[in-house]
Amino acid sequence: MLPSMGRWALLALLWSAAANAQDALSIAESAFAESNLDAASAALRDALASGALDSRSLARVYVLEGVIAVADGQQEVASRAFERALILAPETETPAELGPDEAAAFEDLRRRAEESPLTLELDHEPVLPGAPVVVQATVRHRSDELVARLQAAVLDGEEVAWSGTSLDGAFAIPETQRRGDSLRVRVRAVDPRGNTVREETLSVALPQVEANPEPNVLVTPPAPEEEATPLRHKWWLWTIVGVVVGAGAAGVGIW
């Protein structure tokens, strides 16, 4: 786990980056509304470079990028930007700035995005006592150009207790991160700048092991009691009897 001060410093840094990204996006939208396309484009670049945008904000960036490209007569750039926006958020409204032909093309891109949605699927291998928890993340989409890598984090409340990055989607979470009866894992698919394309959370049930199991004690059954030997079967009794009888016989002979 990160030291306490380190965790809060990281959270503050992330919050600051997210705030700066939203500020840059708001500036871009305001500049576009004032027909200042150069300022709008510069602010969009700042928002993208922040690496702190979520998928909806990222979709807004690409929509505005596409609208600016249409205004500049760059139809291919506009189409690529609109396609990315709709992959991220298929429910995105058609921009009012588009003409009939551009709007029709936008709807075609929406249908393609809905037919082949970008998904992030999470699963985990069987959890074994004393072993790392292995989580597998899979991105499914016809094009993987939006996703550069995957990031996983073990969450302790709202804090990040552990984090890791993967290119193939496999995460081996150390056994030391096990606490309680479950592990909450958040996985993000991010673009080359670190902006979030998709995010999912997985709860992994952990097997419980007794802290101090009772040792196995071998109980020896009591020996069976021996039956008492009748007096008439005792050898010493007949020895005494023989001696007495012999003595008596000898006495009779003397008398």
Secondary structure, DSSP 8 states (H G I E B T S, - for coil): ---HHHHHHHHHHHHHHHHHHHHHHHHHHHHHHTT-HHHHHHHHHHHHHTS---HHHHHHHHHHHHHHHHHTT-HHHHHHHHHHHHHH-TT----TT--HHHHHHHHHHHHHHHHS--EEEEEE----TTS-EEEEEEEE-S--SS--EEEEEEEETTEEEEEEEESSSEEEE-GGG--TTEEEEEEEEE-TTS-EEEEEEEEEE-----SS------------------GGG-HHHHHHHHHHHHHHHHHHHH-
